[in-house]
Amino acid sequence: MLKMRDLHEVPVLFELMAHPEVFPYVRHKAETSDEFYFITRQTIEAEENGELISRTIIDEYHQPIGTINLFDLDQNHGFLATWIGQPYFGKGYNQRAKEEFFDMVFSSYGIEGIFMKVRKTNKRSLKAVLKLPYAALGNDVYPEVYAKVNPDEDIYDLFVITKEHYMSYQQFRSNGAEATDEEVS
C-alpha cells in the first residue's frame, strides 16, 4: 500500500494531482510535470535529511495513486498531508494508507503526535478524519498549534493523533478480534 518515493512515479502522480477535485488540496502544487519532478526530488532529499517522511500510496497493482507525508517535524510531532487521485476516491485507500503510515511512523521514527489541519470548508477531508476513531479535535488541547495554523482567521480545524491513542486503539482492536476468534471455536 505504501512505498518509498521515487522519480519514476512522477508522470502518473502529476496527472492524478492535476485533477480539479484534487489539485486545490495538495500541499506542494506543481503546474508542470517538470516542476513536479523538482518537488519530488526535493521531497526525497528532505527525507534523507530527516526533515520529513514521505511515501507514495499504491493500489493493489502497485500503481501510484497518491502521496502521504509528515511535514514540519518538530519535537517528535509533524503535520500530515495526504492526497489520492480522483479515480480512487471512496475505495478505502485513504484510510488503509493512513493506518500503514501511522504504524510505520509511530513504531520506526519515534513520532509522538500527528497533526492534521483540515479546512473547515473541505467536507471530503473532514469526513475522512472523522472516520479515524483515534483522532481527536485539537483546537483547545493544542491552542498554540491551533493559533499557528490560523494566524489571521479561523480557517482550519486542528486534529491530532497521538502515539498513545493510536497504539491503544490498535491493541483494543486486536484484542477484540482475538476474543471473537475464541468465541467462534
Residue, then its C-alpha position, 0 to 999 in steps of 0.5 A: m500500500l505504501k512505498m518509498r518515493d521515487l522519480h519514476e512515479v512522477p508522470v502518473l502522480f502529476e496527472l492524478m494531482a492535476h485533477p480539479e477535485v484534487f489539485p486545490y488540496v495538495r500541499h506542494k502544487a506543481e503546474t508542470s510535470d517538470e516542476f513536479y519532478f523538482i518537488t519530488r526530488q526535493t521531497i526525497e532529499a528532505e527525507e534523507n535529511g530527516e526533515l520529513i517522511s514521505r511515501t507514495i500510496i499504491d493500489e493493489y497493482h502497485q500503481p501510484i495513486g497518491t502521496i502521504n507525508l509528515f511535514d514540519l517535524d518538530q519535537n517528535h510531532g509533524f503535520l500530515a498531508t495526504w492526497i489520492g487521485q480522483p479515480y480512487f476516491g471512496k475505495g478505502y485507500n485513504q484510510r488503509a494508507k493512513e493506518e500503514f503510515f501511522d504504524m510505520v511512523f509511530s513504531s520506526y521514527g519515534i513520532e509522538g503526535i500527528f497533526m492534521k489541519v483540515r479546512k473547515t470548508n473541505k467536507r471530503s477531508l473532514k469526513a475522512v478524519l472523522k472516520l479515524p476513531y483515534a483522532a481527536l479535535g485539537n483546537d483547545v488541547y493544542p491552542e498554540v498549534y491551533a493559533k499557528v495554523n490560523p494566524d489571521e482567521d479561523i480557517y482550519d480545524l486542528f486534529v491530532i493523533t497521538k502515539e498513545h491513542y493510536m497504539s491503544y486503539q490498535q491493541f483494543r482492536s486486536n484484542g477484540a478480534e482475538a476474543t471473537d476468534e475464541e468465541v467462534s471455536 
